[in-house]
Amino acid sequence: MKRFAGLSIAASVAFSTGAQAQLTMQMSNGWSFTFAGNVNAFGIFTRGSVDTAGTIAGGLVPEEKVTRIRTGLLPAFATLEAKGQEAGLDLTVHFGFAPQINSNGFHDNFGAQIDMRQVFLTAGGSWGQLLAGRELGLYQRQNILNDATLFGAGPTGGGVGAGGTTLGRIGFGYIYPNFNAQLTYSTPASSPLALSIGLFDPSAIVGDTTTFDKTSTPRIEAELSYTLPLGGSAKASDKVLLWVSGAYQHADSGVDTGPSVNAEGGGAGVRVEVGGVALVGSGYLAKGFGTTLMFGLPKAFTLAVDATGTERTSLGYIAQASYTVPATAWSVGGSWGESRMLETDNDKAIAADPLLKANSAAIVFVTYQWSKSLKHVFEGTYAQSTAFSGAKTKSFQGATGLMLFF
């Protein structure tokens, strides 16, 4: 599998169990077929309360008292991949089905949805690789791939009947990169310095009063990373990973008429692994992207553009540490992160502005590796949302679950 192929599952396996696909079929024409994936289920209890009354536009911590059995941040995955070589090209087709187990309480259980996250082809060689199709975006993708809550739950963002996965640190330290249709070039995987740059299916940018949905040009996203092995280290896996990423999109409110907006964002991060210790730090700064989800619906989670058509600035960061206890199956860790919005001049003129000021979360976790493929996760989360008006909600959450990779 090349660098960009199946990153969500590849990262899950690489960072957790090292398990390999259990089914690989060699076909007579020289192509091979692989089936891999994971299944997970978490029991989660959340108690959220109002600390200071008031509306929080973009707040992710509701008042609730809820117990659920549900999928964590990483959905279950069933990935099907075929690889072959023709005319000097390394060719791949990849399908990634991402179902969830959540119940919405109805007879026709649309909450337990099948999310078709990945449908792409790749063609590569010594010159690099071209990916065409639907796959994880480049801007801020390393945040979610290095987020420890990928193997847990983190804040859920909703109570009974909520479909989809939990939030993890999405909206509590980074914006979700999403799985998007794209045409992306990546440099050869053999080099420690890696560049990926792509053209992406553009999105409507939702404002407080105007939707900018005329997108005459694609969105541009790029990521540059560098992997540095730590020379002289006792473990071959000890290394430093550095990355920067960026994105740009233009959108208009009308065809050749009306106002327009420009969304611009940058981010950077580092992951250090030494002797069982893993440290991660990352941050982003964006304008016109909103918070939690990029650009689009639901409107309450975007906040990308104010009522005057001015792009709002958002920023966020994560600090994370974990430790794998030597000669045991136990790992422990914790993280702190938050996503913040900045008021525009128009926002500042609003009395008791309900605009989100920050979504913040502290998370601790303990994992036990029952086998090469089976992981047991214990997690505790404190989360809070605050508005510029002073309104505040907070929640305490406990979660435990099983994750089986194959």
N, C-alpha and C positions, 0 to 999 in steps of 0.2 A: 504494500500500500504506500503510495507516495505521500509527501508531506501534508497535502491538503485533503487527502481522501479520508473520509470518515473520522474527522478529528474528534467529534464528541464522544464516540465510543472508544477510539484509540486512546484518547486522554484518560478516559475512565479506567481502561485496563492498565495503562502504563503507570498511573499514579496510585493504583490500589493493589492489584493482585498479581499482575504479570501473566494472567491466564491468557491462553491462546485460543483461537477459534477451534472448536471441537469437530467441525465438519468441513473438510476440504476435499473436493472431488476434482480429479484430473481428467479432462476430456480428451478424446482422440484427436481433436484438431489442434491440440497444444494449449488450449485455454484451460483455466482452472476456475472452480466455483467455490465460494466460501460463505458459510453461514455463521454469524456470531451475534452477540447481544447481551442483554441483561434484563432481569426482573427485580423490582424492589417494592417494598410495602412498609409504611411507617404508621405507627400509632402516635397521634399528636394531640396534646391538650394545650389549649391556649386560653388565657384569661386577659382580656384587654379592658382597660377602664379609662374614663375621662379624668385627667388631672386638672385641666383648666378648660372650662366650657367654651365652645365656639367652633365654627366651621373651619376645616383645614382642607383647602383645595389642593389635591395631590397627596394627601396623607395616606399612608399605607398601613396604619395601625388602628383598626376599628374597635369600638367597644363591643365585647363579646365574651362569652363563656362557652367554649366549644370543644368537644372531643371528636376526633375523626380518625378513620383508617383510610389512608390515601397514599398516592405516589409522592415521592420527595421532589427535590429540584430536578434531578435527572429522571426523565420518564423511562419506562421500560423501552428497550430497543430491540428490534429484530432487523439485522442488516444483511442484505444479500449483495454479493459482489462477484463479478466475473472479470478475470484478467487474462490478457493475451498479448502476443507480439505479432505485428504485421508491418511489412514495409519499413522495418527499422524503428517502429514506434511502439512504445509501451502503452497499451490501451486498457481502460478500465470502465466498467459501468457499475453504478452503485445505487442501491435503493435502501433507505432507512425509514422503517415504520416505527413510530414512537407512541404506543398506546399508554393510557393511564387507567388506574383501577378505580378512580373516584366515583362515588355514587351521587347522582343529583336528586335522588328520591322519587323519580318518576318511573313509570313502567317502561317507556322507551328511554333508555339510560344514555342520553347524549353526553352526559358528563364524563362517562368512560369512553372518551373519544380516541380515535386513531389519528395521530398527527403525522402527515406525510412530510417529514422534515427534510429528507434527502432524496433527490433524484438528479444524478449528475453523471457526466462522462468525463474522462480525462484522456489526454494524449500527451505523451512525454518522450524525452530522450535526453541526450547529453546537454542539450540546450535549455532544459527546464521542463515545465509542465503547463499545459493549458487545461483549465477546468471550465466546463460549460454546464449549467444546470442550477439546481437549488441546493445550497449548502450554507453553513454558518458564515456570517459576514466577517469581514476583516477588522473593522473598527471596534475596538474593545473586546475582541474575541478572547484574547489571552486572559482577561479578567475572569471570565466564567470558567475557562479551562483550568485555571490555577486556584479557583475558589474552593475551599474545603467543603462548603455546603453543597457542592456538586454531589457529594456522597452523604448528604443529610437532607435537612428540610429548610432551616432558617425560617425567617418570618413567612407566614402563609399568604398574607394579603387578603384573606377572605375566609368566611366561616362555612356554615352548612350549605351544601349545594354548589359550591364553587368548583368549576371544572378546571382542567389543566393542572400543571405542576405547581408546587410551592414557588415562592419568590427567591429563596436563598438570599444572596446579597444583591439581587437585581433591585435597583431603586434604593439600596442601602450601601452604595459604594461605587456602582457603575450602572450604565445604561445597557439594557439587553441588546446584543448585536443582531439577534433574530437570524432565522434561516431564510435566505433571499435568493431569487433568481439572479444569476451573475455570469460574467465571462471574465475569468481571472487567470493571470499569468503568474507563475512562481518560478524563481530561479532554482537550479539543481539542488536536490536534497543533500548531496554529498558535501556541500560547503557549510561551514559553521555560520556564515553570514547569509541570511535568507531574506529575500524581498518578494512580497506578493502585492500585486496591484490589479484592481479590477473595475469593470463597469457593472453597475447594479441597477436592477429594476427600481426606478425612483418611487418615492412614497409621497402621498399628500401630507402637507404640513398643516396641522390643525391649530388655529388660533382661538382666542377667546370669543371673537365675533366673526372671523373670516376664515374660511378654509382655502388654502393655497394648493389647488389640485391640478393645475395645468403644468405638466412637467415635460418640457420639450427636450431636455437633455437627461442622460442617465446620472445617477449618483456615482461619485468616484470614491473608492476606499482603498487604503494601502496600509501595509504593515511591514516593518523592518525589524528583524530579530537577530540576535547574536548569541550563540551558545559557546561558552568557554569551559572546557574541562579543567578541573583543578589539578594541576600537575603535582605528582608526589603524594596524592591522596591515597589512602588505603582502600577506598572503594571507587570502582570505575564509574559509578553513578553520581559521584560528587561533581557538581558543576554549578555554573552561574548562567542564568538565562536573562538576557536584557531585551526589551522590546519597546518600540514606539509605533503608534498607529494614528491615522487621520482619516477624515472624511469631509466631503463637500457636496452640497446639493442646492440647486436653485429651483424655485417654484413660483408660479404666478397665480393670481386669483382669477384672471380672465384671459381669454385668447387675444393677445396683443393689446389688452386694456387692463386697467386696474393696477393695484399695488403688487409688489413681489417681495419675496424674502430669500435670504441666503443662509443656509445652515452650514456651520463650520465647526469642526471638532478635532481635538488632539488628545492623545493619551500616552502614557509611558508606564513601565513597570519593571520589576526585577524579581527573580526567584533564585534563591541560594540554597543549595543542598549540600550539607557537610555532615558526615558521620551520624546519620539518623535525624539531624535537625534540618527542617525546611522553613525558610523565612520568605515571605512574600510581601511586597509593597507595591502599590499601584495608585495611579490617580488620573483624572481626566478633567478637561476644561472644554466646554462646548457652548455654542451660541445658536439658538434656533432648533435645538434637539429636544428640549423639554427634559423630563426626568422619568425614570423607570423604563418606559418604552419609547422607542424612537418615533417622533413625529406624530404618529397616528392615534386612532381610537384605542381605548376609551378616552374621551376628552379630558376627564378628571385626572388622568395619569400623564398627560403630555405637557401642558403649560408652556408650549414652545414659543408662542407669540402673544403679546398682550393686545388689548382692545384697540390700540392705535396702529397695529401692524408692526410693532417693534419686536425684534427677536430678543427673548430672554436668555440670560447667561446662566448656565448650570455648571456645577463642578462636584467632584466626589473623590474619595480615597478609601483605601483598604490597608490595614496593617494586620498581618497574619503570621502565626508561628505554630509549628507542630513538631513533635518529637516521637520517634519510634523507639521504644525501649529495647535495648539489645537483647538478643537471645529469647525474646518473647513475641507473642502475637499482638501486643498492646501498643496503641498509639494514642497520644493525647495532644490537645492543642486548643487554640482560641484565636479570636479575631475581633477587631473593632473597625467599623467603617460607617460612612455616612454619605448621603447625596444631598446637595444643597442647591437652592435656587437663589438668585439675586433679583431684587426688585428693579424694574425700569422706572423712569421718571414718572410715568403714568401710574404705576403701582404705588409709588410713594405718596401720591396725592390722595389715595383711597384711605378713608378713615377705617381703622381696625382691619387692615388688609388681611383677608383670609388665605392669601397665597402661601403655599408651603415654604417654610424656611429651611427645614431639614428633616429627612428621615434617617434615623441613626439606629444602630444595632450592635450589641455585644453578644458574641456567640462562643460557647465552650463545647468541646466534643471529646469523646472517648470512643475509640474503635477497637474491636477485637476481630482478628483474622482467623476464623474457624478453620479455614482451609485455603488453598491457593485461590479458590474462586468465590468463597462465601465470606461475607463481611457482616458484622453486627455493629450497629452504630447507636451511640447514646449522645444526646445533644440537649443543651439548654440555651435559651435565647431570651435576652431582654431587648425590646425594641420600643422606640418612641417616635412620634411625629409632632412637629411644632410648626405653628404658623407665625407670620410676622405680627399678627394681632396679639400673640401671647397664648393662643389656644394650644393645648397639649393633650395628647393621648399616649398611653403606655401599655405595654403588655409583657407578661411572663409566659414562657412556653417551654414545655418539655416534650421530647420526641425520642422514640427508639424504633429501630427498624432493621430489616434484613435486606441485603443486596447480594444477588448471585449473578456473577459474570461468567459467560461461557464463550 
